[in-house]
Amino acid sequence: MNKLDALRSMTVVVADTGDLEAIRRLRPQDATTNPSLILKAAQLPAYQPLLQQAVHWAQQAGNSDSLVDNAADKLAVSIGCEILQVIPGLISTEVDARLSYNTEATLAKARKLIALYEAEGIQRDRILIKIASTWEGIQAARQLEQEGIHCNLTLLFNFTQAVACAEAGATLISPFVGRILDWHKAQQPSADFSGDNDPGVQSVSQIYQHYKTHDYQTVVMGASFRNRGEIEALAGCDKLTISPELLAELESTAGELPRRLQPHSSSAIERFSVNEQRFRWDMNEDAMATEKLADGIRRFAADQRLLEQRLQALL
């Protein structure tokens, strides 16, 4: 047995890509996209007709102030629809990162994306709306979940963020394993962060055990992996979203893969609640989480602008 098949026996495998060919080849259950992956996919020959269709749809829809915005939303949904034809599960589609600190604008964008999917005959139970795990984003997710719109809270870097997401009733969270590691390696270049010493792995393990101990229904999906070792150290996590390169590496590696995360209770992990004051203070006290959240939002916003420039040229 290869390690990818072994992983599938205990964890739902999700493809972290918008590349249809890679998804067909690797057969994940679900797939996730973000502005960076949509931008990358938009440069593939297979997707050029979708760009043209998105531009045409935006022109037909009118309203010159939002032509590019409409085209970008339509493209993200069109790519999501294509992916849903080749996977049995869910697709994650992200809200514009520039709305990360605006609850009402996030709500409006999420509802718009769901309406675009439903216009294509895709039911909302196959869609996860990705929202940055800011306080404002989490409050938007709380409202959306009550409306039957399921959310993936992304750019998650610390424990308080995770608890706030679970209390809001978010369907799923995406803790960013590799970006946590990146920060710690930059601070301590000579430290040994392999295996269980990896701070990203430790963060996800802590969140997973807290959720299972206190019976939160929110799914934990580790994301942003830098190496195969991080994935193997989280075998047994609810879901893991993995790049095509690392999926292929797992597939080509033979051997056993022991389960590392088990859903058992631990009396050592006390339940607590998160209000806005605690959330903002705990984030302030966590330099890594504060810096990586802001950096992630900036990166996604930059790629969204690049995608819009590409669409603007077609318009």
CORPEFEN-V707456 format. One record per pair of residues at least 12 apart in sequence whose C-alpha atoms are under 7 Angstrom apart, sorted by the first residue. I is the first residue (numbers start at 1). J is the second residue. Records with the same first field share a line. If there is no record, write none. Layout:
# CORPEFEN-V707456
I = J, J
This chain:
# CORPEFEN-V707456
1 = 254, 255
2 = 250, 251, 252, 253, 254, 255
3 = 250, 251, 253, 254, 255, 256, 257
4 = 247, 250, 251
6 = 257
7 = 235, 257
10 = 236
11 = 235, 236, 237, 238, 239
12 = 29, 238, 239, 240
13 = 28, 29, 239, 240, 241
14 = 28, 29, 30, 31, 239, 240, 241, 242
15 = 28, 30, 31, 32, 241, 242, 243, 244
16 = 31, 32, 33, 241, 242, 243
17 = 31, 32, 33, 37, 243, 244
18 = 33, 37, 38, 41
19 = 41
20 = 83
22 = 244
24 = 86
28 = 87
29 = 87, 88, 89
30 = 87, 88, 89, 90, 91
31 = 90, 91, 92
32 = 91, 92, 93
33 = 92, 93, 94
34 = 93, 94
35 = 300, 303, 304
36 = 300, 303
38 = 76
39 = 303, 307
50 = 75, 78
51 = 75
54 = 71, 74, 75
55 = 71, 311, 314, 315
58 = 70, 71
68 = 308, 311, 312
72 = 308
73 = 113
76 = 93
77 = 113, 116, 117
89 = 126
90 = 126, 127, 128
91 = 126, 127, 128
92 = 127, 128, 129, 130
93 = 128, 129, 130
94 = 129, 130, 131
95 = 109, 110, 129, 130, 131
97 = 297, 300, 301
98 = 301
100 = 132, 134, 136, 137
101 = 134, 136, 137
102 = 136
103 = 136, 137, 139, 140
106 = 140
107 = 140
110 = 129
124 = 149
127 = 150
128 = 150, 151, 152
129 = 150, 151, 152
130 = 151, 152, 153, 154
131 = 152, 153, 154
132 = 153, 154, 155
133 = 153, 154, 155, 156, 161
135 = 276
138 = 165, 168
141 = 168, 170
142 = 168, 169, 170
145 = 169, 170
150 = 171
151 = 170, 171, 172
152 = 170, 171, 172, 173, 174
153 = 172, 173, 174
154 = 173, 174, 175
155 = 174, 175, 176, 293, 296
156 = 174, 175, 176
157 = 175, 176, 180, 289
158 = 203, 289
159 = 207
160 = 279, 282
162 = 207
163 = 274
164 = 274
166 = 216, 218
169 = 218
170 = 218
171 = 218, 219
172 = 218, 219, 220, 221
173 = 219, 220, 221
174 = 220, 221, 222, 223
175 = 204, 221, 222, 223
176 = 222, 223, 224
177 = 200, 201, 222, 223, 224, 225
178 = 200, 224, 225, 226
179 = 224
180 = 199, 200
181 = 198, 199, 200
183 = 288
195 = 229, 230, 233
196 = 233
201 = 230, 233, 234
204 = 222
208 = 220
209 = 263
210 = 269
212 = 263, 264, 265
213 = 264, 265, 266
214 = 271
219 = 238
220 = 237, 238, 239
221 = 237, 238, 239, 240, 241
222 = 239, 240, 241
223 = 240, 241, 242
225 = 242
228 = 246
232 = 257
233 = 260
234 = 260, 261
235 = 259, 260, 261
236 = 259, 260, 261, 262
237 = 261
